[in-house]
Amino acid sequence: MALLKITDASGRQWEYAFQPNGNCTIGRAPDNSIVLDDPRASRYHAHVAAAEAGSFTLVDGAMINGELRRSANKVFVNGDAHYEHQLKNGDRVTIGASTLRFEQRAEERTTDVRYDDKPLGHTQLVVSANDVMRTMLHSKPDVVTAAAPTSPARDKVLEALQRKANILSALYEMSKTLSSVFDLEAIFAKATDVIFRSTPADRVVALLAEGNGTENPEDVKLNPIAMRARDESLNNHARKLSIGRTITRKVMKDRVALLSQDAASDEEFAGVDSIVSQGVRSTICAPLIGESRVHGAIYADRLDPFAAFKPDDLELISAVAAQTAIAVENARAHERLAREEVARANYSRFLPEYVVQQILENPDSFKLGGVNQTITILFADIRGFTRISEHAPPEKIVGLLNRYFSAMTDIIFAHGGTLDKYLGDGLMALFGAPTTTPEDAANALNAAVAMQRRLLGINVELREEGLAEVGVGIGLHTGEVTVGYIGSERRSEYTAIGDSVNTASRLESNAQGGQILISDATAKAARSRYKLKPREPITVKNRQQPVVLWEVDWERASGAF
């Protein structure tokens, strides 16, 4: 069974299982197979076509009126943009700020292998991953001083030197290739090629660890993402063989490369259905150790029960694993940075930069599912906008709104606020979401004053363009609300709801152009240094007591905000 594990921009997670030979469409439109709540996703962003052979091809865009129309923001697979890509187990697809992980169950994967829990054979050699390069590259063959130039001993020395030169050449070639490769399949294909060229391995399996690296090494699930046999004649036999979980667990736990063989010769395992009984005599497993975690392992074996690996083979495969680990870590970092870039662009539309940075660095610290907290809500609306829109060309109206919203949004962000939404010619902003501070009310009030002052400059620009001036009415209220991603399964947005939101909106509707009206709760929380003028209390729906009102005398206040 093949499926996609999806996390969209709202944080919602679910799975989509592919139907045999069925196509899957992805996008914002509600008639897609996978509906993404993501403003950076196109209505019909991509589709996945299934083939009879059990393969699935991801295509950027959708067929509309017989024409393939590409998406606006592209489709990224493992960090790279693709128009078409045949999906492989473990591929991560990024659309906007949404991620989709492709998984294909074992019975359908070409890299299908089985695991067993049989005991280790006789362990010939264990090499610490940290000592691999030093052991292999700096060890010197025995120097023969008295032997003749053509003696067997000298030939042996020359053979050993030639072998090390070949290994160095292969590793150098591998490092050059992998320095700019971010596709896991290409990384493991290159690693396998070097192993087959430099060792007698008959089968090589690349195993990638699930999770984030904080799990118990013995409990980490290893997914086979690539498996190759030395030649076609060995393929069928190789696919029937299992992988020793005892070996992989020791390698992951102890961070060592291990060579195991001669299981039948160990008295301890006498009578056990061992590795030899299934045609595997000699096995090497080396960990993929990066700076941040163990990413998985490379598993190689001989299929001839009368053939065995040598210690040199263990050193070579360990060195290849070390290089592969660096490439895997780079690929995952590249993918993470690509996701963060998309997420930053998405979050930056309504959150200040410092909050975006906190979310990217520690996403678990924000309870975006919905929490109750005390915040200050700001509503602002243009007065006289209808009059302007009746007499000005549409393009000038759009230009005015863009100029106004850009200026006001910058001010909100500069004072630590979160842009909730645009409401026609108005806006709603939150101060204290997603994180609260003691200065939320003061920041909201300072932002409101800065918005009124900035409007003075905008009006100068409007006069120069022959347009009528506008005024903005602003209302502020402080109180408890519910904030988080709120909506339906198909459409949700980060917002605040509650009586306090309604109160702030009512204050704004009572404010004339150029006025800032604040509730008594905001006045007390902000500890305002502005002069406040009392206004007649107003009644608000669902409130028994009238709301005490103050008008901020911002025109006579000094200082920049």
TIMARTI-942531 format. One record per atom (N, C-alpha, C): residue in one letter; x, y, z. Coordinates in steps of 0.1 Angstrom, whole numbers, plus 5000, padded with zeros to 4 digits. Atoms other than C-alpha are relative to their C-alpha. Example, Ala and Ser with C-alpha at 12.3 -4.5 7.8 and 13.67 -1.06 7.14 Angstrom:
BEGIN
a500949885000
a512349555078
a500950125000
s499149895000
s513749895071
s499250115008
END
This chain:
BEGIN
m500849885000
m500050005000
m500950125000
a499249875001
a501350354991
a499150115006
l500749894994
l500350665010
l500850135001
l499349884997
l501151025017
l499650045014
k500249954986
k501551155053
k500150154998
i500149855003
i500451525051
i499950085013
t500249894990
t500951825073
t499950134993
d500149875007
d499552145059
d500450125008
a499549884994
a500252505067
a499350035013
s500749984987
s497652505095
s500449915011
g499650094990
g499352225113
g499249875000
r500850125000
r496651965105
r500849894993
q499350125005
q497951615099
q499049894996
w500950115004
w496351325080
w500849924990
e499450085010
e497151045056
e499049984988
y500750035012
y496050975020
y500549874994
a499650135006
a496150615007
a499650004985
f500250015015
f496550574969
f499149884997
q500750115006
q494050364950
q500749944988
p499350065012
p495350114924
p499650074987
n500249945013
n495850294891
n499150135000
g500849884999
g494050604904
g500950125002
n499349874999
n495150964901
n499650085013
c500249924988
c495451204930
c500350144997
t499749865002
t495151584928
t500250075013
i499649934988
i496551824953
i499950154998
g500149855001
g495752194960
g499050065009
r500949944991
r493552444977
r498549984997
a501450025004
a490352384958
a499449885007
p500650114992
p487852174977
p499749874993
d500350125007
d487351924949
d501349924997
n498750085001
n491051804951
n499949875009
s499950124992
s491851454964
s500650045014
i499349954987
i494151624990
i499850155000
v500249854999
v492951975000
v500950065011
l499049944991
l495652185015
l499550145005
d500349874995
d494852475038
d501350085001
d498749945001
d497852675026
d499950114989
p500249885009
p497753025010
p501050004989
r499050015010
r500952944990
r499849894990
a500450115010
a499352644973
a499150054990
s500949965010
s497652694940
s498749925002
r501250074999
r494052584936
r500149864996
y499650145005
y495252284916
y501550004998
h498649985000
h498852264925
h500849894993
a499350125006
a499951914915
a499149885000
h500750135000
h498851564908
h501049885000
v499250125000
v500151214913
v499349894991
a500550105009
a499750954885
a500549875004
a499650144997
a499750584893
a500149924988
a499850105012
a501050314869
a499749865005
e500350144996
e500249944868
e501249945007
a498950074994
a503749854879
a500250045015
g499949964986
g503050014913
g500850135003
s499249884999
s505050334906
s499050125000
f500849884999
f503750684913
f500950124996
t499249895006
t504850994894
t499350135005
l500549874996
l504351344910
l500250104989
v499949905011
v503651614884
v499650145006
d500349864996
d503751994891
d498950054990
g501149955008
g500352134879
g498949914998
a501250085002
a497052004868
a499550024986
m500649995013
m495251934835
m498750085001
i501249915000
i492652214830
i499750034985
n500549995014
n490652214797
n501149944990
g499150075009
g493151974782
g501450055000
e498749945000
e496152184791
e500649995014
l499350014987
l498752124818
l500550145005
r499749874995
r498952434839
r500949985013
r499150024988
r501952454863
r499550095012
s500349924987
s501652584899
s500850135000
a499449874999
a502652934908
a501349995009
n498950004991
n505052844936
n500849875000
k499250125003
k506452514923
k499849895010
v500150124992
v506752164938
v501449965003
f498650044996
f509852064958
f500049865006
v499850144995
v510951704964
v501449995006
n498750004993
n513651664990
n500850124999
g499349875000
g514452034988
g500250054986
d499749965014
d514752054949
d498750014993
a501249985008
a512152194925
a499949894989
h500150105011
h510751924901
h498750034993
y501350005007
y508151934873
y499449865000
e500550144999
e507951554873
e501149925008
h499150084991
h509351304898
h499449875003
q500550134996
q508850934903
q500349985015
l499950004985
l508150904940
l500749875005
k499350124994
k510350674961
k499750015015
n500350004985
n509750564997
n500950105008
g499349904992
g510750845021
g500150134994
d500049875006
d510451124996
d499250105008
r500749894993
r509451455012
r499650114989
v500549905010
v507251684990
v499650125008
t500449884994
t506952044999
t499250094990
i500949915008
i504052264986
i499750115009
g500349894991
g503952605001
g500749975013
a499650044987
a504252555038
a499649875005
s500550134997
s502852205036
s501049904996
t499150115003
t504851885036
t499249874999
l500650135003
l503851545022
l501149894999
r499050105000
r505951235030
r499449884993
f500550125007
f505550945005
f500549885007
e499650134994
e505550595020
e499449894992
q500550125007
q505250265002
q500249885008
r499950114991
r504549955022
r501049894994
a499050095003
a507049675021
a499749914988
e500350095011
e505149444997
e500050064987
e500049935013
e505249714970
e501350064997
r498849925003
r508749854973
r501049914994
t499050075006
t511549754951
t501249985010
t498950014990
t513849794981
t499549915012
d500550084989
d511849545002
d501049905005
v499250104994
v513849345026
v499349965013
r500550054987
r512949135057
r501150015011
y499150004989
y514549155091
y499949865008
d500150114991
d515448865114
d500750045013
d499449974987
d516548865151
d501049885004
k499150114997
k519048575148
k501350065006
p498849954994
p522248605169
p501150034991
l498849985008
l525548735156
l500849884999
g499050115001
g528048505142
g501350045007
h498749974994
h531748515152
h500450144995
t499649875004
t532648885152
t501550014998
q498650005004
q535948915134
q500650145004
l499449874998
l536349295138
l498950105003
v500849884997
v534749605153
v500850124999
v499249885001
v535949945143
v499250125004
s500749884996
s534950265160
s499950104988
a500249915012
a533450505134
a501050125001
n499249884998
n535650785148
n501549974995
d498650045003
d538850585140
d500149954985
v499950065013
v537950475105
v501050064991
m499149945009
m539850725084
m501449995005
r498650014995
r542850725107
r500549864998
t499650145001
t542950345107
t500349964986
m499950055014
m542550295070
m501050084992
l499249925009
l544450585055
l501450035005
h498749974995
h547350635079
h500849875004
s499250124997
s548250265085
s501049984988
k499050025011
k551450175066
k500349854999
p499650145002
p552249835050
p501449985005
d498750034996
d555249655063
d501150034990
v498949965009
v558449795048
v501049894999
v499150115003
v560649535032
v501450064995
t498749935003
t564349645032
t500949914993
a499050095005
a566249335023
a499549924987
a500650085011
a563949184996
a500550064987
a499749965013
a564849194960
a498850084994
p501149925006
p562849434937
p498849914995
t501150085005
t560849144923
t499549895010
s500450104991
s560348944955
s498550015003
p501450014996
p556848834966
p499750105011
a500349914989
a557149044998
a499950154995
r500149875006
r557849364978
r498750024991
d501249995008
d555049284954
d498850025009
k501149984990
k552749254984
k499950145005
v500049864996
v553749594996
v499450094990
l500549925011
l553149744962
l498549984998
e501450035002
e549849574960
e499150075010
a500749934989
a548749714994
a500050154997
l500049865003
l549850064984
l499150044988
q500949985011
q548050034951
q498550005004
r501450024995
r544849924969
r499650135008
k500349884992
k545050224993
k499950124990
a500149905010
a545650454963
a498750004993
n501350025006
n542550314946
n498950045009
i501049964991
i540550364977
i499950155002
l500049854999
l541650724981
l499450064988
s500549955012
s540850784945
s498549994999
a501550025000
a537350634949
a499350095009
l500649914990
l536650834980
l500150144996
y499949865005
y537851154964
y499050024990
e501049995011
e535651094934
e498650005006
m501350004994
m532751014957
m499750135007
s500249874993
s533251334978
s499750114990
k500349905011
k533351544946
k498549994996
t501450035005
t530051384934
t499050045010
l501049994990
l528251404967
l499950145006
s500049874994
s529251764976
s498850094995
s501149925005
s526451904955
s498749924997
v501150095002
v523951614955
v499150005013
f500950004989
f520851634977
f498949904999
d501050105002
d518851344964
d500549875007
l499650124993
l519051034987
l500349884991
e499850115009
e518750784959
e501350014993
a498849975007
a521650944940
a501249985010
i498950014990
i523750954972
i500349855003
f499850144997
f523250584980
f500449924987
a499550065012
a523750484943
a501550014999
k498649975001
k527150644944
k500849925010
a499450074989
a528050484977
a500149854996
t500150155004
t526950134964
t501049974989
d499050015012
d529050184932
d501449995006
v498650004994
v532250254953
v500249875007
i499950124993
i531549954975
i500249884991
f499850115009
f531149714946
f501350004993
r498749995007
r534249844929
r501249975009
s498850014991
s536449824960
s499949885010
t500250124991
t535049514979
t499349894993
p500750115007
p533749174971
p498549985004
a501450014996
a530249254985
a499149964988
d500950055010
d527449074967
d498650085001
r501249924998
r524549284981
r500350125010
v499949884991
v524349634996
v498650065002
v501349954997
v521349775014
v500250135008
a500049874993
a520950145025
a498850015009
l501149994990
l518950185057
l500050145006
l500149864995
l517650525068
l499149995013
a500750004987
a516550585104
a498850105000
e501149914998
e513150725112
e500250095012
g499949924988
g512550995138
g500950124999
n499149885000
n514551305148
n501349985007
g498750034994
g517451125164
g500050005015
t500050004986
t516351155200
t499549875006
e500550134995
e514950795202
e501149915005
n499150104995
n516550505219
n500649934988
p499450065012
p519050365193
p499549864997
e500550135002
e517750015198
e498649994995
d501450005004
d514250115191
d499750074987
v500249925013
v514850325159
v499749904989
k500450085011
k513150185129
k500850044988
l499249985011
l515350145099
l499349964987
n500750025012
n513750185065
n501049974988
p499250025011
p515450025035
p499650094988
i500349915011
i515550295008
i500749974987
a499350045013
a517950134983
a500649865003
m499450134999
m519049774977
m500549964986
r499450045013
r521449654949
r500849875002
a499150115001
a523049324940
a501150024990
r498949985009
r526349294923
r499749984985
d500450025014
d524749154891
d498649955000
e501450045002
e521349054877
e499849865005
s500150144996
s522048684884
s499749985015
l500150014985
l522048754922
l498750075005
n501249924995
n518948984923
n499049925007
n501150074994
n516348724929
n500449945014
h499650064987
h518348544956
h500250115010
a499749894991
a519348874972
a498750055007
r501249954995
r515748984976
r499349915010
k500650094991
k514848674995
k500650005014
l499350014988
l517348725022
l499650115010
s500449904989
s516748905055
s501350075004
i498949924994
i518849155074
i500049975015
g499950034986
g520149075108
g499850135009
r500349894992
r518449315132
r501050015012
t499050004989
t520949215160
t501250084996
i498949935005
i523749355138
i499750155000
t500349865002
t521949685130
t499850075013
r500249944987
r520949745166
r501350035007
k498749984994
k524449705178
k500850124994
v499349895007
v525849935151
v499450135003
m500649874997
m523250205158
m500250045015
k499849974986
k523650175196
k501450045003
d498649984996
d527450155199
d500850094990
r499349925010
r528250365168
r501349944995
v498950075005
v530650105155
v499749934987
a500150085012
a531249935122
a500449865004
l499950144995
l530949555125
l500149904989
l499950115010
l532149255105
l499649875008
s500550134994
s530348925114
s500049894990
q499950115010
q530948585099
q500249875008
d499750134994
d531348205106
d499049975011
a500950034989
a528148175126
a499949865004
a500150154997
a528047795123
a501249955008
s498850054993
s531547765138
s500050045015
d500149964986
d530547935171
d499349895008
e500650104992
e529847675198
e498750065006
e501149944993
e527547925214
e498749994992
f501150005008
f525247915184
f499849874993
a500150135006
a525447545176
a498549965000
g501450045002
g522147415163
g499050114997
v500949895003
v520747765157
v499950024985
d500249975014
d519247845123
d500750134997
s499249885000
s522048095116
s500050064986
i499849935013
i523148325088
i500449914989
v499550095010
v524848045070
v498949924994
s501150085005
s521647845066
s499250074989
q500849935010
q520148115044
q501050054989
g499049975011
g523348145022
g500850135002
v499249884997
v524948445039
v501049975011
r499050044991
r528248375055
r500750125007
s499249894995
s529848715059
s499250134999
t500849875000
t528249055068
t500850115006
i499449874995
i529449415073
i498950105001
c500949904997
c527349685088
c500750135005
a499349884995
a528550045092
a499050115002
p501049894997
p526650345108
p500350124991
l499949865007
l525950675090
l499950105011
i499949914988
i527150905118
i500250144995
g499949865003
g526551275113
g500350085012
e499749924988
e527251565136
e498850005009
s501249984992
s523651575148
s499449875005
r500750124996
r522651205149
r500649894991
v499750115009
v523050855134
v498949994990
h501149995010
h521150875102
h499549864995
g500450145005
g521050495095
g501349924999
a498950095002
a523450235082
a500149954986
i499850075013
i524950065052
i500349855004
y500050144997
y524549685052
y500549934988
a499550075012
a526649465029
a500349855004
d499850144997
d526949085027
d500549924988
r499650105010
r528548795008
r498949904999
l501050105002
l526048554993
l500549864998
d499450135001
d528448264989
d500449965014
p499750044986
p528548075022
p501549965002
f498650044999
f532247985015
f500950124998
a499249885002
a533348345010
a499950105012
a500149914988
a534148605036
a500750144997
f499449875000
f534948975040
f501349995007
k498849984993
k538349085051
k500050135009
p500049884992
p539249355077
p500150124991
d499949885009
d540249585048
d498650044994
d501349975005
d536749555035
d499150085010
l500849934989
l535249665068
l500550155000
e499549864999
e537549975068
e499550084988
l500549935012
l536550065032
l498550035001
i501449984999
i532850025038
i499750115011
s500249904990
s533150225070
s500350144995
a499649875005
a534950505052
a498950054990
v501149965009
v532250505025
v498850055008
a501249974992
a529550515052
a500350145006
a499749874994
a531350815068
a499750114990
q500349905010
q531251005035
q498550014997
t501550005003
t527650905029
t499250075011
a500749934989
a526651025063
a500050154999
i499949855002
i527951375055
i499150044989
a500949965011
a526051375022
a498549995005
v501350014995
v522851255040
v499650125009
e500349894992
e523151525066
e499950134992
n500149895009
n523751785039
n498650014993
a501350015007
a520651665021
a498850035009
r501149974990
r518451675052
r500150155004
a499949864996
a519852025061
a499450084988
h500549935012
h519152135025
h498450005000
e501550015000
e515552005028
e499450085011
r500549924989
r515052165062
r500150154997
l499949865004
l516352505049
l498950044990
a501149975010
a513952485020
a498750015006
r501349994993
r511052415043
r499950125008
e500049884992
e512052695066
e499850124991
e500149885008
e512352935037
e498550024996
v501449995003
v508852855026
v499150045012
a500749964988
a507552865062
a500250145004
r499749864997
r509253195068
r499250094991
a500849915009
a507653345037
a498550005004
n501450014996
n504253215049
n499750075013
y500249944987
y504553315085
y500250155000
s499749865000
s506053655077
s498950094994
r501149925004
r502853765061
r499150065011
f500849954989
f501153805095
f500750005013
l499350004987
l503853765122
l501250084999
p498749925001
p506753995131
p501149904999
e498950085004
e510153865122
e500649925013
y499550074988
y511253785158
y499249885004
v500850114997
v508253565163
v500249894990
v499750105010
v508853385130
v501249925003
q498850074996
q512353315141
q499849905011
q500350084988
q511153175174
q499349874996
i500850125005
i508652945156
i500949904993
l499150095008
l511352815132
l501049935009
e499050064991
e513852755160
e499449905010
n500650094990
n511352595185
n498549994997
p501450005004
p508052515168
p499149945011
d500850074990
d506852295198
d499750105011
s500349914989
s506852605221
s498850084998
f501249925003
f503852755204
f498849904999
k501250085000
k500452605211
k499050054990
l500849945010
l498852675178
l498749934998
g501350075002
g495952445182
g498850075006
g501049934994
g493952685203
g500250015015
v499849984985
v494552835238
v499350135004
n500649884995
n492953095260
n501150095007
q499049914994
q495153395269
q499550154998
t500449865000
t494853765275
t500950084991
i499349935010
i495753985246
i499350144998
t500649875004
t495154335232
t499649994985
i500550015014
i493054345200
i499950144994
l500049875007
l493454635175
l499249994987
f500849995013
f490854715148
f500350144995
a499949875006
a491454995123
a499350004987
d500850005012
d489255105094
d500150144994
i499949875007
i489555385068
i498650064999
r501349925002
r486855655069
r500150084987
g500149935012
g485755805037
g500549924988
f499550085011
f487055525016
f498949984988
t501150025011
t483655464998
t499950124991
r500149875008
r483655834987
r501150004989
i498850005010
i487155794971
i499849894989
s500150105010
s486355464954
s498950034990
e501149975010
e483255614937
e500650094989
h499649895010
h485355884919
h501449974995
a498650035005
a488855724914
a500049874992
p499850125008
p489955464889
p500349885009
p499750124992
p490155104902
p501549985003
e498550034997
e493955084898
e500550105010
k499549914989
k494355394920
k499549965013
i500550054988
i492155244946
i500849895006
v499250114997
v494154924946
v501450055005
g498749954996
g497355124948
g500050075013
l500249944987
l496055324977
l499949905011
l500150104989
l495055014997
l501349935002
n498850074998
n498354844990
n501050095008
r499149914993
r500255155001
r499750015015
y500549994987
y498155185032
y500349885009
f499850124993
f498254825042
f501549975003
s498550034999
s502054795036
s500550095012
a499549914989
a502655095059
a499549965014
m500650044987
m500254985087
m500649865004
t499550134996
t501554625086
t501450015005
d498649984995
d505154735090
d500050065014
i500049944987
i504154945120
i499549895010
i500450104991
i502254655136
i501149905003
f498950094998
f505254425131
f501150065009
a498949934993
a507654685144
a499750015015
h500449994986
h505654695177
h499649865006
g500250134994
g505454315181
g498749944998
g501450055002
g501954265168
g499949894989
t500350105010
t500453985147
t498950054991
l501149965009
l498454075116
l499049884999
d501050105001
d495253875119
d499449994986
k500650005013
k493553975087
k499750144995
y500549885006
y492554245063
y498549994998
l501550005000
l488854335064
l499550114990
g500449895010
g488054525031
g501050115001
d499149894998
d489554865039
d500550015014
g499650004986
g490254775075
g500949885003
l499250114996
l492454535095
l499849975014
m500150054986
m492654335127
m501449955004
a498750054995
a495854285147
a499949965014
l499950064987
l496754095178
l501350035007
f498849974992
f499254195205
f499949915012
g500050114990
g500153895227
g499749874995
a500250135007
a499653615202
a501049994989
p500250124992
p501153375198
p500750005014
t499450004987
t503353475228
t499650135007
t500449884992
t502253715256
t501250065007
t499049924992
t504353985273
t499350105008
p500649894992
p503754245300
p499750134992
e500149875007
e504054515273
e499049994988
d500950015012
d501354395249
d499150114998
a500949895001
a498854665257
a500750134996
a499349885003
a501454935256
a500550004986
n499550015014
n502854805223
n498850034990
a501249985009
a499354805208
a499650154999
l500349865000
l498755165219
l501050084992
n499049935007
n502055285206
n499949974985
a500250035014
a501355105173
a498850094994
a501149925005
a497955285170
a500450144998
v499649865001
v499555625176
v500950014987
a499149995012
a502255545150
a499249994987
m500850015012
m499555445125
m499350134997
q500649875003
q497755775129
q501050104995
r499049905004
r500955965125
r500449974985
r499750045013
r501855765094
r499050044990
l501149965009
l498455845079
l500250154996
l499849865003
l499356215080
l500950014987
g499250005011
g502156145055
g499349944988
i500750065012
i499955925033
i499050104994
n501049905005
n497356205031
n500750114992
v499249905008
v500156445019
v500249944986
e499850065013
e500856194991
e498749994992
l501350005007
l497056164983
l499750134994
r500349865005
r496756544980
r500850024987
e499249985011
e499656544956
e499549934987
e500550085011
e497956284934
e498650044997
g501349965003
g494656474934
g498949925006
l501050084993
l492856244957
l499650065013
a500549954987
a490756314988
a500849945011
e499350064988
e492356265022
e499149905007
v500850104992
v491255975044
v500350015014
g499850014986
g490955925081
g499949855004
v500150144995
v491355605102
v499550005014
g500550014986
g489355515132
g500649875006
i499450114994
i491055275156
i499449975014
g500550044988
g489755075185
g500849895007
l499250094993
l491654885212
l499349955012
h500550054988
h490554645239
h500849885005
t499250114994
t492354405263
t499149915007
g500850104993
g490854085275
g500349864995
e499750145003
e490853705273
e499249954988
v500550055012
v490253535240
v500549864998
t499550135005
t490753195223
t500850034987
v499249975012
v493653215198
v500549864995
g499550125006
g494852945174
g499549984986
y500650045013
y494052775141
y498649965002
i501550024998
i490252795139
i499449994987
g500850025013
g487952675111
g499649864998
s500450135004
s487052365093
s501249914996
e499050095004
e488952055082
e500650054987
r499549965013
r489352215047
r500550155000
r499649865000
r489852585057
r500150055014
s499949944987
s491252735088
s501050115000
e499149895000
e493153045098
e500450035015
y499649964986
y495153175128
y499450135003
t500849884996
t492853415146
t499749995014
a500549994986
a491253515179
a498550014999
i501449994998
i487653475189
i499650025014
g500549984986
g485653575219
g499450145001
d500749874997
d483753865235
d501050124999
s499049895001
s486954075237
s500250054986
v499949975015
v487254065199
v498950094996
n501249935004
n483754185195
n500050145007
t499949874993
t484354465221
t501050104992
a499049925007
a487454595202
a499450054987
s500749965013
s485454595169
s499050105002
r501149894997
r482654795185
r500750135003
l499349874997
l485155055198
l500550064987
e499549945013
e486655095163
e498850054992
s501149955008
s483155135147
s499550135006
n500449874994
n482555425172
n501050114998
a498949905001
a485855595164
a499850074987
q500049925012
q485855875139
q501450014994
g498749995006
g488655945115
g500950085008
g499049934992
g491756035134
g499949975014
q500250034986
q490455895167
q500649865003
i499650134994
i491955615189
i499149995012
l500850034988
l489355475213
l500549885007
i499550124993
i490555235240
i499149985012
s500850034988
s488755055268
s500750035012
d499349984988
d489455105304
d501049895003
a499150114998
a491054755305
a501350034993
t498849975008
t493554865278
t500750125007
a499449884994
a494155205295
a500849955013
k499350044988
k495055025328
k501249914997
a498950095004
a497154755311
a501250074994
a499049935007
a499055005290
a500850105008
r499449904992
r499855245318
r500450124991
s499749905010
s499555515292
s500650125005
r499449874997
r501755815292
r499350114991
y500849915008
y499355975267
y498950065008
k501249944993
k496656215279
k498849934994
l501250075004
l493356025279
l498850095003
k501249924998
k490056205274
k498849905001
p501150094998
p486956035288
p498950024990
r501250005009
r484055945264
r498949935006
e501250064995
e480555835269
e500249844999
p500050155001
p480455455278
p499149954989
i500950065010
i478955235251
i499649865004
t500550144997
t476954915253
t500449914989
v499550105009
v478254605237
v499249875002
k500850134999
k476254285229
k500749905009
n499650104991
n476554015255
n500750065013
r499449944988
r477854265281
r498950085008
q501149934992
q475554385309
q500450145004
q499549874997
q477754675319
q500550084988
p499549935011
p478554955295
p501650005001
v498550005000
v482254975284
v500550145002
v499449874997
v484155265298
v501050034989
l499249965012
l485855455269
l500950125003
w499149895000
w488855675266
w500550034986
e499449965013
e490155875236
e501450045003
v498649964999
v493855905232
v500350134993
d499649875005
d495156255227
d501449994993
w498850045006
w497856135203
w500750124993
e499449895008
e498356465184
e500950085008
r499249924991
r499856635214
r501149925007
a498950084994
a502056345224
a501350024993
s498749985006
s505756375218
s500749875000
g499250125001
g508356115208
g499649924988
a500250095012
a508655855181
a499649865006
f500450134995
f506955515184
f500049904989
END
